[in-house]
Amino acid sequence: MTKRGYHHGNLREALINGCLTLIEKRGPTGFTLSEAAREAGVTPAAVYRHFEGREDLIAAAAQQGYVLFSEQMEAAYGKGQPSALAAFEATGRAYLAFARQYPGYYIAMFESGISINRTPELHQVATRAMGVLEKAAEELSQHIPAEKRPPPQMFSAHIWALSHGVVELFARANPGTQSPFPPEDLLESGIGIYLRGLGLIAPDT
């Protein structure tokens, strides 16, 4: 067995990469630490230099994922340009794109059962990532009369739930979950219906 992660000084990174590969293949509970070590090309004993158990390893993968996720969400938001509406819709599309591009990270972050409060570092990066969607919702909600304006956290939670549902049901091509419509179209139309209900875009004529 070639201990490539250990000898190159990248043991922790090699283990996280091995974890992500196994998550994509088997899910977050479908492998052991020993298997993650084998995937990384190191001995099982080497794992415990960095992680006490499988959940610690998955939490580390989730933490990396949230950093990447927040970067992509912030890039999509683009400081609210060219408009609050366009920026808000872009963050929804970025959520779907991230899930499709990085399924291992996505599962570690949202489907592994790992709490974002597991470590202060994980909580910090997760809060930053989801804060982008809240900021986009808050900017857009300013166009709603104050007496009809939902809290930004509720607003963003609705879009998060819609985006997550599209990912889970249709974006990963699981058996029996095929949709006659592209996931991007499902998400766009769903967000459109929601925003029409809030009076943020004009009704269809």
Protein Blocks (a to p, Z undefined) as FASTA:
>chain_A
ZZfklmnopmmmmmmmmmmmmmmmnojklccfklmmmmnopafklmmmmbgbfklmmmmm
mmmmmmmmmmmmmmmnnnopabfklmmmmmmmmmmmmmmmmmmlmmmmmmnopafklpmk
lmmmmmmmmmmmmmmmmmmmmmpcfklmccfklmmmmmmmmmmmmmmmmmnopghiacfb
dfklmmmmmmmmmmmmnopaccdZZ
